[in-house]
């Protein structure tokens, strides 16, 4: 282009594909989470709509007032995302239903919540902490055993603390701990 573009990171082809998949899963989960609010009926609660002074007569949806609404949207969103990827894989003739494995998807979503924690997301009045959110998804979708294994990982004294700067998805041993 002849224009200075600043520093650039050039990934090898495999790393570039892995990064693209990771980013797609992050984005799809956020979108599915928002659909989760719709499917759970959260937007139908009239007490959560208020006039928005910026737009005159239009109303806007206030911040969620309940952690329960957020974890419901997380769980519904994760199931939607899981279904999307399973159907996408099933549409390819090389996969059979028994061979589908959620580990990559779960590890990617764990990575999203790790990233949120690393950049400073914490428990607020409107949202649970990233750790609470991923543990709730693990419990509701995969059961108590997976949630407890994940919590043990976060509480491991050998780590720098829960949701440290070492992302969970970067650890190879997490597969053995979760599944």
TAPERA-V679764 format. One line per field, one symbol per residue. phi: phi as a letter, one per 20 degrees, with the letter a starting at -180 (. if undefined). psi: psi as a letter, one per 40 degrees, with the letter a starting at -180 (. if undefined). burial: + if it has 24 or more other ideal C-beta (glycine too) atoms within 12 Angstrom, else -. A space follows every 10 residues. Layout:
phi->???
psi->???
burial->???
//
This chain:
phi->.mdfdnfcdd efgfffffff fgfffgffff ffgffgffff nffeeffedb gdffcmefdc efggebfgff ffffffffff fffgffffff fefedcgfef cegffffffg gffffgffeo fcfcfdcffg fgfffffgff edofgfffff ffffegffef pglffefgfe effffffec
psi->eeiheaiihh iidddddddd dddddddddd ddddddddde edeehdeehi hhddebeiii hiihehdddd dddddddddd dddddddddd eheeiiddeh hedddddddd ddddddddee hihaddhiid dddddddddd deiddddddd ddddeheeie ihfaehhdee hdeddddd.
burial->---------- ---------- -+--++-+++ -++++++--+ -+-------- ---------- ---+----++ ++++++++++ ++--+----- ---------- -+-+++++++ ++++++++-- ------++++ ++++++++-+ ++---++-++ +-++------ -++---+++- ---+--++-
//
